[in-house]
Amino acid sequence: MFEQTIREYRAVIATCRELFASKIRDYGTAWRILRLPSLTDQIYIKAKRIRSIQEKGTQKINESIISEFVAMVNYGLIALMQSRYNDQVSLDLPLEKALADYDQAVAETLDLLIAKNHDYGEAWRDMRVSSITDIILMKLLRIKQIENNQGKTLVSEGVEANYRDIVNYSVYALILMGFPENNPDKKLCNTSIG
């Protein structure tokens, strides 16, 4: 079963990466201007919208929950990338550099998934997407608190670990919803990620 998870994970990430690259071709790396708290808030907005739609059972904006989870994958990976850049890194990154950094963030996040799946097994497959949404919101509230404390923690794994968890939980939700095969947006052209 775990081999299936890795295949599904890679299929989800491949689609997210394709969208990330397309957005860079359209907009450049405009997302580089965002500070980490702004990225946290952007992910928070996406997660809150998902929860609102889950609770109301309806929506008025024609962007699917799937597109919001895809955006959270990409914003989470962008946050991991941004956390490593310093003031010397240009705001205008070449596509190849941005994709290499994206791939590095994915590799580290996949390593975490593999380690956690070893310990927890495939427990996430029995979860509801609504529970995954709540866990993502909890992780975001943790990040916001750490940011408000200027990064000082007593026992927390820190901001990067929480971003990785958000990416992985978003991928889990997408897998549970049958993405990328079940993709109401087809090309995800309405998804915002930068």
Buried (B, 14 or more C-beta within 10 A) or exposed (E): EEEEBEEBBBBBBEBBBEBBBBBBEEEBBEBBEBEBBBBBBBBBBBBBBBBEBBEEEEBEEEBBBBBBBBBBBBBBBBBBBBBEEEEEBEEEBEEEEBBEBBEBBBEBBBEBBEEBBEEEEEEBEEBEBEEBBBBBBEBBEBBBEBBEEEEEEEEBEEBBBBBBBBBBBBBBBBBBBEBBEEBEBEEBEEBEBB
